[in-house]
Amino acid sequence: MDRMIAYCGLICADCPAYTATQAEGREALEQVAARWREEFNEPRITADAVICDGCLDGGRLSGYCSMCEVRACGVERGVINCAHCDDYPVNGNGCKKLADWFEQVSDSRVVLDEIRQSL
């Protein structure tokens, strides 16, 4: 699989913050920040806060990703992404952090389940 999959199952290339950062366009970052200020009702989101190189590279992280508990756990455990973790949530058992994330972003589970099935 050549696409960058974050620990939580987000596909980095589908993230507006990641694509705006990689395009190196300040205007694109400003647009993402404006959209997210409204979407998340968070007036403090700035263009600098959405700069992101993807959570796997150890580069710049957007505001939320820099404090994400799922990411921190994946880094600590040294897994490629959470699909590779022994505590992957199955049938209500396993990682509560990731299970809670899946309740918010169910598409992430689809991505990680697909990876897990191929292991």
MDAnalysis code that builds the backbone (N, CA, C; Angstrom):
import MDAnalysis as mda
import numpy as np

u = mda.Universe.empty(357, n_residues=119, atom_resindex=np.repeat(np.arange(119), 3), trajectory=True)
u.add_TopologyAttr("name", ["N", "CA", "C"] * 119)
u.add_TopologyAttr("resid", np.arange(1, 120))
u.add_TopologyAttr("resname", ["MET", "ASP", "ARG", "MET", "ILE", "ALA", "TYR", "CYS", "GLY", "LEU", "ILE", "CYS", "ALA", "ASP", "CYS", "PRO", "ALA", "TYR", "THR", "ALA", "THR", "GLN", "ALA", "GLU", "GLY", "ARG", "GLU", "ALA", "LEU", "GLU", "GLN", "VAL", "ALA", "ALA", "ARG", "TRP", "ARG", "GLU", "GLU", "PHE", "ASN", "GLU", "PRO", "ARG", "ILE", "THR", "ALA", "ASP", "ALA", "VAL", "ILE", "CYS", "ASP", "GLY", "CYS", "LEU", "ASP", "GLY", "GLY", "ARG", "LEU", "SER", "GLY", "TYR", "CYS", "SER", "MET", "CYS", "GLU", "VAL", "ARG", "ALA", "CYS", "GLY", "VAL", "GLU", "ARG", "GLY", "VAL", "ILE", "ASN", "CYS", "ALA", "HIS", "CYS", "ASP", "ASP", "TYR", "PRO", "VAL", "ASN", "GLY", "ASN", "GLY", "CYS", "LYS", "LYS", "LEU", "ALA", "ASP", "TRP", "PHE", "GLU", "GLN", "VAL", "SER", "ASP", "SER", "ARG", "VAL", "VAL", "LEU", "ASP", "GLU", "ILE", "ARG", "GLN", "SER", "LEU"])
u.atoms.positions = np.array([
    [0.846, -1.180, 0.000],
    [0.000, 0.000, 0.000],
    [0.887, 1.237, 0.000],
    [0.803, 2.108, -0.988],
    [1.685, 3.257, -1.052],
    [1.117, 4.515, -0.426],
    [-0.074, 4.512, 0.030],
    [-0.617, 5.720, 0.646],
    [-0.253, 5.764, 2.129],
    [-0.016, 6.979, 2.631],
    [0.338, 7.133, 4.031],
    [-0.931, 7.011, 4.872],
    [-0.951, 6.011, 5.756],
    [-2.073, 5.790, 6.651],
    [-1.618, 6.178, 8.048],
    [-2.307, 7.114, 8.656],
    [-1.986, 7.537, 10.021],
    [-2.255, 6.390, 10.987],
    [-1.710, 6.482, 12.181],
    [-1.920, 5.448, 13.196],
    [-3.402, 5.143, 13.362],
    [-4.240, 6.166, 13.328],
    [-5.674, 6.033, 13.595],
    [-6.475, 5.564, 12.388],
    [-5.848, 5.469, 11.228],
    [-6.545, 5.017, 10.041],
    [-6.924, 6.116, 9.067],
    [-6.663, 7.361, 9.412],
    [-6.900, 8.434, 8.442],
    [-5.893, 8.299, 7.305],
    [-6.324, 8.628, 6.115],
    [-5.437, 8.603, 4.947],
    [-4.917, 10.026, 4.769],
    [-3.635, 10.208, 4.990],
    [-3.059, 11.553, 5.004],
    [-3.330, 12.322, 3.712],
    [-3.247, 11.660, 2.581],
    [-3.455, 12.339, 1.304],
    [-4.888, 12.845, 1.135],
    [-5.817, 12.352, 1.957],
    [-7.197, 12.827, 1.913],
    [-7.453, 13.983, 2.872],
    [-6.456, 14.326, 3.668],
    [-6.609, 15.375, 4.679],
    [-6.266, 16.740, 4.082],
    [-7.172, 17.700, 4.190],
    [-6.904, 19.024, 3.622],
    [-5.671, 19.704, 4.218],
    [-5.403, 19.482, 5.494],
    [-4.221, 20.094, 6.117],
    [-2.946, 19.520, 5.503],
    [-2.917, 18.224, 5.348],
    [-1.742, 17.568, 4.762],
    [-1.530, 18.029, 3.322],
    [-2.581, 18.002, 2.508],
    [-2.420, 18.372, 1.103],
    [-2.049, 19.848, 0.947],
    [-2.615, 20.711, 1.782],
    [-2.260, 22.140, 1.723],
    [-0.807, 22.346, 2.118],
    [-0.351, 21.620, 3.132],
    [1.048, 21.735, 3.571],
    [1.986, 21.271, 2.471],
    [1.674, 20.136, 1.866],
    [2.561, 19.583, 0.848],
    [2.583, 20.454, -0.413],
    [1.504, 21.171, -0.668],
    [1.456, 22.075, -1.816],
    [2.252, 23.347, -1.549],
    [2.646, 23.546, -0.292],
    [3.431, 24.703, 0.133],
    [2.784, 26.024, -0.248],
    [1.473, 26.061, -0.147],
    [0.766, 27.292, -0.456],
    [0.111, 27.885, 0.778],
    [0.540, 29.043, 1.165],
    [-0.002, 29.695, 2.351],
    [-1.506, 29.933, 2.199],
    [-1.931, 30.273, 1.001],
    [-3.349, 30.522, 0.760],
    [-4.180, 29.269, 1.038],
    [-3.667, 28.109, 0.621],
    [-4.378, 26.848, 0.868],
    [-4.481, 26.576, 2.366],
    [-3.422, 26.856, 3.112],
    [-3.449, 26.672, 4.565],
    [-4.464, 27.613, 5.215],
    [-4.516, 28.852, 4.724],
    [-5.486, 29.828, 5.242],
    [-6.917, 29.344, 4.994],
    [-7.151, 28.753, 3.825],
    [-8.485, 28.256, 3.492],
    [-8.888, 27.087, 4.397],
    [-7.954, 26.183, 4.656],
    [-8.240, 25.061, 5.552],
    [-8.544, 25.584, 6.952],
    [-7.731, 26.514, 7.425],
    [-7.943, 27.074, 8.762],
    [-9.313, 27.743, 8.860],
    [-9.689, 28.504, 7.855],
    [-10.992, 29.181, 7.854],
    [-12.130, 28.165, 7.882],
    [-11.998, 27.134, 7.067],
    [-13.035, 26.098, 7.028],
    [-13.157, 25.382, 8.368],
    [-12.020, 25.039, 8.965],
    [-12.035, 24.314, 10.237],
    [-12.478, 25.204, 11.400],
    [-12.177, 26.512, 11.330],
    [-12.668, 27.419, 12.376],
    [-14.183, 27.351, 12.454],
    [-14.803, 27.341, 11.277],
    [-16.260, 27.280, 11.212],
    [-16.776, 25.871, 11.524],
    [-16.191, 24.879, 10.887],
    [-16.655, 23.495, 11.036],
    [-16.553, 22.992, 12.484],
    [-15.467, 23.355, 13.161],
    [-15.246, 22.876, 14.529],
    [-15.575, 23.938, 15.580],
    [-16.144, 25.071, 15.111],
    [-16.496, 26.164, 16.015],
    [-15.323, 26.509, 16.929],
    [-14.173, 26.688, 16.328],
    [-12.946, 26.964, 17.067],
    [-12.237, 28.151, 16.425],
    [-12.525, 29.359, 16.899],
    [-11.986, 30.572, 16.272],
    [-10.469, 30.726, 16.360],
    [-9.813, 29.929, 17.178],
    [-8.358, 30.072, 17.359],
    [-7.534, 29.276, 16.343],
    [-8.164, 28.540, 15.440],
    [-7.406, 27.770, 14.449],
    [-6.785, 28.734, 13.441],
    [-5.477, 28.627, 13.300],
    [-4.731, 29.480, 12.373],
    [-4.128, 28.616, 11.259],
    [-3.636, 29.272, 10.245],
    [-2.966, 28.550, 9.155],
    [-1.757, 27.786, 9.691],
    [-1.025, 28.379, 10.615],
    [0.138, 27.691, 11.190],
    [-0.274, 26.449, 11.973],
    [-1.468, 26.455, 12.556],
    [-1.941, 25.321, 13.358],
    [-2.358, 24.137, 12.495],
    [-2.560, 24.334, 11.208],
    [-2.982, 23.221, 10.352],
    [-1.842, 22.643, 9.517],
    [-0.648, 23.178, 9.664],
    [0.507, 22.650, 8.936],
    [0.765, 21.214, 9.396],
    [0.852, 20.285, 8.436],
    [1.031, 18.876, 8.797],
    [1.765, 18.108, 7.700],
    [2.769, 17.345, 8.125],
    [3.514, 16.473, 7.214],
    [3.105, 15.011, 7.360],
    [2.039, 14.758, 8.101],
    [1.606, 13.384, 8.358],
    [2.222, 12.885, 9.649],
    [1.472, 12.125, 10.396],
    [1.937, 11.762, 11.736],
    [2.987, 10.670, 11.760],
    [3.286, 10.062, 10.636],
    [4.252, 8.971, 10.628],
    [5.682, 9.432, 10.411],
    [5.870, 10.598, 9.815],
    [7.201, 11.041, 9.415],
    [8.013, 11.711, 10.513],
    [7.373, 12.101, 11.595],
    [8.095, 12.836, 12.622],
    [8.313, 14.285, 12.233],
    [7.605, 14.740, 11.208],
    [7.711, 16.133, 10.774],
    [6.710, 17.005, 11.507],
    [6.288, 18.052, 10.865],
    [5.339, 18.995, 11.468],
    [3.961, 18.350, 11.575],
    [3.308, 18.588, 12.710],
    [1.980, 18.031, 12.967],
    [0.974, 19.145, 13.165],
    [-0.238, 18.935, 12.639],
    [-1.291, 19.924, 12.867],
    [-1.668, 19.918, 14.342],
    [-2.414, 20.919, 14.764],
    [-2.768, 21.100, 16.165],
    [-3.248, 19.849, 16.859],
    [-4.304, 19.221, 16.369],
    [-4.855, 18.047, 17.044],
    [-3.893, 16.862, 16.997],
    [-3.293, 16.636, 15.862],
    [-2.417, 15.466, 15.702],
    [-1.237, 15.515, 16.663],
    [-0.778, 16.707, 17.008],
    [0.359, 16.822, 17.916],
    [0.018, 16.370, 19.334],
    [-1.275, 16.316, 19.667],
    [-1.666, 15.881, 21.014],
    [-2.555, 14.631, 20.983],
    [-2.646, 13.978, 19.854],
    [-3.512, 12.815, 19.676],
    [-3.009, 11.627, 20.505],
    [-3.874, 11.092, 21.359],
    [-3.508, 9.954, 22.206],
    [-3.286, 8.683, 21.396],
    [-4.046, 8.503, 20.326],
    [-3.882, 7.324, 19.475],
    [-2.501, 7.364, 18.831],
    [-2.111, 8.509, 18.297],
    [-0.795, 8.663, 17.681],
    [0.308, 8.423, 18.705],
    [0.188, 9.036, 19.877],
    [1.203, 8.885, 20.925],
    [1.389, 7.413, 21.296],
    [0.303, 6.686, 21.395],
    [0.360, 5.262, 21.721],
    [1.041, 4.478, 20.599],
    [0.683, 4.770, 19.351],
    [1.295, 4.091, 18.216],
    [2.789, 4.326, 18.140],
    [3.208, 5.564, 18.410],
    [4.640, 5.889, 18.421],
    [5.325, 5.106, 19.529],
    [4.720, 5.120, 20.720],
    [5.303, 4.419, 21.876],
    [5.448, 2.919, 21.611],
    [4.452, 2.340, 20.965],
    [4.478, 0.893, 20.704],
    [5.296, 0.529, 19.468],
    [5.651, 1.518, 18.670],
    [6.486, 1.274, 17.497],
    [5.783, 0.505, 16.383],
    [4.457, 0.708, 16.251],
    [3.714, 0.025, 15.192],
    [3.645, 0.896, 13.938],
    [3.421, 0.270, 12.795],
    [3.286, 1.007, 11.537],
    [2.030, 1.869, 11.591],
    [0.949, 1.275, 12.043],
    [-0.308, 1.965, 12.366],
    [-1.052, 1.021, 13.302],
    [-2.190, 1.435, 13.803],
    [-2.879, 0.663, 14.840],
    [-3.381, -0.702, 14.372],
    [-3.518, -0.912, 13.080],
    [-3.915, -2.228, 12.578],
    [-2.881, -3.287, 12.950],
    [-1.649, -2.878, 13.172],
    [-0.556, -3.786, 13.499],
    [-0.396, -4.019, 14.997],
    [-1.266, -3.444, 15.799],
    [-1.149, -3.520, 17.260],
    [-1.898, -4.739, 17.807],
    [-1.303, -5.389, 18.794],
    [-1.943, -6.547, 19.435],
    [-3.219, -6.166, 20.175],
    [-3.375, -4.896, 20.542],
    [-4.559, -4.439, 21.274],
    [-5.629, -3.842, 20.363],
    [-5.546, -4.130, 19.073],
    [-6.539, -3.615, 18.128],
    [-7.934, -4.032, 18.593],
    [-8.879, -3.094, 18.641],
    [-10.213, -3.421, 19.177],
    [-11.011, -4.375, 18.280],
    [-11.428, -5.485, 18.888],
    [-12.230, -6.487, 18.196],
    [-13.352, -6.922, 19.143],
    [-14.581, -6.901, 18.658],
    [-15.739, -7.352, 19.441],
    [-15.823, -6.709, 20.823],
    [-15.549, -5.425, 20.902],
    [-15.680, -4.713, 22.164],
    [-14.493, -4.853, 23.098],
    [-13.475, -5.601, 22.697],
    [-12.266, -5.761, 23.512],
    [-11.101, -5.071, 22.823],
    [-10.116, -4.679, 23.603],
    [-8.920, -4.071, 23.039],
    [-8.822, -2.597, 23.371],
    [-8.136, -1.877, 22.553],
    [-7.789, -0.477, 22.797],
    [-9.021, 0.439, 22.851],
    [-9.235, 1.040, 24.004],
    [-10.376, 1.945, 24.179],
    [-10.153, 3.259, 23.426],
    [-8.926, 3.748, 23.398],
    [-8.636, 5.002, 22.682],
    [-9.049, 4.886, 21.211],
    [-8.652, 3.774, 20.602],
    [-8.954, 3.589, 19.191],
    [-10.442, 3.315, 18.978],
    [-11.043, 2.544, 19.859],
    [-12.491, 2.273, 19.761],
    [-13.284, 3.571, 19.862],
    [-12.870, 4.465, 20.767],
    [-13.538, 5.767, 20.896],
    [-13.363, 6.589, 19.621],
    [-12.172, 6.536, 19.036],
    [-11.896, 7.247, 17.778],
    [-12.811, 6.722, 16.677],
    [-12.970, 5.404, 16.595],
    [-13.818, 4.801, 15.574],
    [-15.267, 5.276, 15.694],
    [-15.714, 5.577, 16.903],
    [-17.073, 6.090, 17.082],
    [-17.221, 7.461, 16.445],
    [-16.147, 8.230, 16.400],
    [-16.166, 9.566, 15.798],
    [-15.906, 9.509, 14.294],
    [-15.006, 8.636, 13.876],
    [-14.565, 8.578, 12.479],
    [-14.584, 7.113, 12.023],
    [-15.759, 6.634, 11.668],
    [-15.921, 5.215, 11.339],
    [-15.145, 4.808, 10.081],
    [-14.893, 5.736, 9.169],
    [-14.115, 5.411, 7.969],
    [-12.717, 4.915, 8.323],
    [-12.189, 5.395, 9.442],
    [-10.865, 4.966, 9.877],
    [-10.843, 3.472, 10.182],
    [-11.909, 2.983, 10.776],
    [-11.986, 1.555, 11.086],
    [-11.984, 0.732, 9.802],
    [-12.685, 1.195, 8.790],
    [-12.722, 0.477, 7.508],
    [-11.309, 0.340, 6.954],
    [-10.558, 1.429, 6.989],
    [-9.193, 1.428, 6.467],
    [-8.311, 0.467, 7.274],
    [-8.364, 0.569, 8.602],
    [-7.508, -0.274, 9.435],
    [-7.952, -1.738, 9.410],
    [-9.259, -1.990, 9.352],
    [-9.723, -3.381, 9.228],
    [-9.190, -4.033, 7.962],
    [-9.177, -3.270, 6.873],
    [-8.656, -3.777, 5.603],
    [-7.184, -4.155, 5.733],
    [-6.421, -3.294, 6.388],
    [-4.996, -3.578, 6.594],
    [-4.829, -4.797, 7.490],
    [-5.574, -4.833, 8.562],
    [-5.474, -5.936, 9.535],
    [-5.781, -7.284, 8.886],
    [-6.774, -7.305, 8.009],
    [-7.134, -8.547, 7.336],
    [-6.032, -9.051, 6.417],
    [-5.198, -8.139, 5.953],
    [-4.125, -8.537, 5.045],
    [-2.855, -8.983, 5.779],
    [-2.840, -8.866, 7.094],
    [-1.641, -9.237, 7.874],
    [-1.544, -10.737, 8.071],
])
